Amino acid sequence: MVRSERHRPGVTPSRWQVTGVAVGALLVLLIGADVAAACSCRPVDPRDRLREGVPAVIARVVGKETYTDPFFGEGYEYRLQVERGFNLSHGPELSVRTAVHERSCGVDWQVGQRVGAFLSHRKTGWHTSLCHLVDPGELERALLPYPRPIGQGRPALIAAGHYSEARLMALDGRGRILAYGFGKGTTERLSVCPGHRRLVELVQHGSRRRVAIRRLRSLRVLRGVIVPRATNAVYCADKSGSAIFTAAVVYPTERSLGRIEVRAITGRRVRKAAERAGDVVAFAHSHAYRGSR
């Protein structure tokens, strides 16, 4: 049986009552789902890789041969006519090696094909893999500045995640950009405050998590607060963004049941507001819902 409780922000934990169940869903975007299971790739924004100094190339394949490496086995060696190179010194042509089999993240290019790829350098020369491929157009666009915001009116949608230097984008009703929310890290959760003037985001940056409060229209950061690493939910309870609630699910020991910790953030002060058993938590309409799977 699943149990659930609610807590009205501002009311002491002893006032919690049994209500219903709210189940949050996580949408997972599978990128490169057609890649064989043995080759697992983690998507990375080309802007990030270029900014970090990772070598890359846009080129046309003009030659293809097989070779045998004593350590990596059979592979392809491509001769590329370089159109543009990034973060590397190069001549008019470049040799790049890769594995043969797709299950080993090998690349199967055809002579005459225009390609884009990030590269790594080993003793045997330049190498690439299926996980390092990028569309030439995407690589070119990664060098351009962010498009100028041309949206009008109030935000209709907030796009959150990780866009190189930006974590957020505010879009109007026609999908035009109103503003960028710059900052390091990745936005994990969002909560728009009542009145639609403030926005609260839960941000993952390295091993830390923090809550950032922004103006909704401009996405300018007003303040930020460090929260426990296990925090996985956030809720804004008032118009000014001065009353914020977070929740974390922790497991004291490997075999223990989950414990939900709800914290209240007032200004820069973080205090524990409630603690209950459970491993599912969600905020909605001024209530905290918890459950057990």
C-alpha positions in Angstrom: 0.0 0.0 0.0 1.3 3.4 -0.8 0.9 6.1 1.8 1.0 9.8 1.2 0.9 12.9 3.3 0.8 16.6 2.6 2.2 19.6 4.3 1.1 23.2 3.8 4.2 25.5 3.8 4.2 27.5 7.0 2.3 24.8 9.0 4.3 22.8 11.5 5.1 19.1 10.6 2.6 17.9 13.2 -0.3 19.2 11.0 0.5 16.7 8.2 -2.6 14.8 7.1 -3.3 11.7 5.0 -4.5 12.7 1.5 -3.6 11.0 -1.7 -0.7 10.1 -4.0 1.2 12.1 -6.5 3.7 10.3 -8.7 6.3 12.2 -10.6 7.5 11.0 -14.0 10.9 11.4 -15.5 11.2 11.7 -19.2 14.4 10.2 -20.6 15.6 11.2 -24.0 17.5 8.4 -25.7 20.1 9.9 -28.0 21.7 7.6 -30.4 19.3 4.7 -29.7 20.3 2.9 -32.8 23.9 2.5 -31.6 24.7 -1.1 -30.6 24.4 -1.8 -26.9 28.2 -2.4 -26.5 28.8 1.2 -27.6 27.4 3.6 -25.0 27.7 7.3 -25.7 27.0 10.3 -23.5 25.7 13.3 -25.4 27.7 16.5 -24.9 27.1 20.0 -26.3 29.7 20.8 -29.0 30.0 24.2 -27.5 31.3 22.6 -24.3 33.9 20.4 -26.0 35.2 23.3 -28.1 35.4 25.6 -25.1 37.3 22.8 -23.2 39.9 22.7 -26.1 38.9 19.3 -27.5 40.3 19.0 -31.1 37.7 18.8 -33.9 37.6 18.8 -37.6 35.2 19.3 -40.5 36.4 17.5 -43.6 35.7 15.4 -46.6 36.7 11.7 -46.8 39.1 11.2 -49.7 40.6 7.8 -48.8 39.8 4.7 -46.7 42.0 1.7 -45.8 42.1 -1.0 -43.2 44.9 -1.5 -40.7 45.7 -3.8 -37.7 46.7 -2.4 -34.4 48.4 -4.7 -31.9 46.3 -3.4 -29.1 43.0 -2.2 -30.6 42.8 -4.8 -33.4 41.4 -4.2 -36.8 40.4 -0.7 -37.8 39.8 1.9 -40.5 42.3 4.6 -41.4 40.7 7.6 -43.2 42.4 10.2 -45.2 40.5 13.5 -44.7 40.7 16.7 -46.8 40.4 19.3 -44.0 37.8 22.0 -44.5 38.1 23.5 -41.0 40.1 22.4 -37.9 39.5 23.4 -34.3 42.0 23.3 -31.4 44.7 21.5 -33.5 47.4 22.2 -36.0 46.9 20.6 -39.4 47.8 20.6 -43.0 45.4 20.2 -46.0 45.0 16.5 -45.2 44.7 14.5 -42.0 44.8 10.8 -41.2 42.2 9.6 -38.6 41.9 6.0 -37.3 38.8 4.3 -35.8 37.6 0.8 -34.9 35.9 -1.2 -37.6 32.9 -2.6 -35.7 30.0 -0.4 -34.6 29.8 -2.4 -31.3 33.3 -1.1 -30.6 32.1 2.5 -31.4 33.8 2.2 -34.9 33.0 4.7 -37.7 32.1 3.6 -41.2 32.5 6.6 -43.4 32.3 6.5 -47.2 34.7 8.2 -49.6 33.3 11.6 -50.7 31.3 12.0 -47.5 31.5 15.4 -45.6 32.0 14.6 -41.9 32.5 16.3 -38.6 34.2 14.7 -35.5 36.0 15.4 -32.3 39.4 13.8 -32.1 41.8 12.3 -29.6 45.6 11.8 -30.1 47.4 8.6 -29.3 50.9 7.3 -30.2 49.5 6.0 -33.4 48.0 9.3 -34.4 44.6 10.9 -34.5 41.6 8.8 -33.5 37.8 9.2 -33.3 34.8 7.0 -32.5 31.0 6.9 -32.9 30.6 8.8 -29.7 32.7 11.7 -31.0 30.9 12.3 -34.3 29.0 15.6 -34.8 27.1 17.0 -37.7 29.3 19.5 -39.5 26.5 22.1 -39.4 26.2 21.6 -35.6 29.9 22.1 -35.2 29.8 25.3 -37.3 26.8 26.6 -35.3 28.7 25.9 -32.0 31.1 28.7 -33.0 28.5 31.3 -33.5 27.2 33.6 -30.7 23.8 32.8 -29.1 20.9 34.0 -31.3 19.7 37.5 -30.3 16.5 37.3 -28.2 13.7 38.6 -30.4 10.7 37.3 -28.4 7.9 39.6 -27.2 5.5 39.5 -24.2 5.6 37.2 -21.2 7.4 33.8 -21.2 5.2 30.9 -22.3 7.8 28.2 -21.9 11.1 27.7 -20.0 13.5 25.3 -21.7 15.8 23.9 -19.1 18.9 21.7 -19.2 22.4 22.5 -20.3 23.2 24.7 -23.3 26.9 25.4 -22.9 27.1 28.7 -20.9 23.3 28.8 -20.5 21.1 26.6 -18.4 17.8 28.1 -19.3 15.9 29.8 -22.2 12.7 31.7 -21.9 10.5 31.5 -25.0 7.3 33.4 -25.9 4.1 31.9 -27.3 5.6 31.7 -30.8 8.7 29.9 -29.6 11.0 32.9 -30.0 13.7 33.5 -27.4 13.0 36.1 -24.8 16.1 35.6 -22.6 18.9 33.2 -21.6 19.6 32.0 -18.1 23.4 31.8 -18.0 25.3 29.9 -15.3 27.4 26.8 -14.7 25.9 23.4 -14.2 22.7 21.8 -15.3 19.1 22.6 -14.3 17.5 19.5 -12.8 14.1 20.9 -11.6 12.1 24.1 -12.0 9.3 25.8 -10.1 7.6 29.0 -11.2 6.5 31.1 -8.3 2.9 32.2 -7.8 2.3 35.4 -9.8 4.7 34.4 -12.5 7.4 36.9 -11.6 10.0 34.6 -10.1 11.5 31.2 -11.0 13.3 28.7 -8.8 15.7 26.1 -10.2 17.5 23.2 -8.7 21.0 23.1 -10.2 23.6 20.3 -10.4 27.2 21.5 -10.7 29.9 19.0 -10.2 29.2 17.3 -6.9 27.2 20.2 -5.5 23.5 21.1 -5.8 22.1 24.5 -5.2 18.8 26.4 -5.6 18.9 29.6 -7.7 16.1 32.2 -7.7 15.7 34.2 -10.9 13.4 36.9 -12.4 11.1 35.0 -14.8 11.1 37.5 -17.6 14.9 38.3 -17.7 16.2 35.1 -16.1 18.6 37.2 -14.1 19.8 35.4 -10.9 18.7 37.2 -7.7 20.4 34.8 -5.2 21.5 31.2 -4.7 21.6 28.7 -1.8 23.6 25.5 -1.5 21.4 22.5 -0.6 22.1 18.8 0.2 23.4 16.7 -2.7 20.4 14.3 -2.4 17.9 17.1 -3.1 15.6 16.1 -6.0 12.6 18.4 -5.7 12.0 22.1 -5.3 8.9 24.3 -4.9 8.3 28.0 -4.8 5.5 28.9 -2.3 5.2 32.7 -2.7 5.3 35.5 -5.3 8.6 36.9 -4.2 10.5 33.6 -4.1 11.3 34.1 -0.4 9.5 30.9 0.7 11.0 27.9 -1.0 10.7 24.2 -0.1 13.1 21.4 -1.2 13.0 17.6 -0.7 15.7 15.0 -0.6 15.5 11.2 -0.4 18.2 9.7 1.7 19.1 6.1 2.7 21.0 5.9 6.0 22.3 2.4 5.2 22.4 0.2 2.2 19.5 -1.9 3.2 17.5 0.7 5.1 14.2 2.2 3.9 14.2 5.7 2.3 13.8 8.8 4.3 12.4 12.0 2.9 13.7 15.3 4.3 11.8 18.5 3.5 13.7 21.7 4.0 12.4 25.3 4.0 14.6 28.1 2.5 14.0 31.6 3.7 16.4 34.2 2.3 19.7 32.3 2.6 18.7 30.3 5.6 18.0 26.5 5.1 16.2 24.6 7.8 14.7 21.1 8.1 10.9 21.4 8.1 9.8 17.8 8.2 11.1 14.2 7.9 9.1 11.2 6.9 9.7 7.6 5.7 9.4 7.1 1.9 11.3 7.2 -1.3 8.9 9.1 -3.6 8.3 12.8 -3.2 6.7 15.6 -5.2 5.3 19.1 -4.6 2.1 20.4 -6.0 -0.4 23.2 -5.0 1.3 24.0 -1.7 1.5 20.4 -0.6 4.3 17.9 -0.3 3.4 14.4 -1.4 5.3 11.4 -0.3 5.0 7.7 -1.0 6.8 4.3 -0.8 7.4 2.0 -3.6 
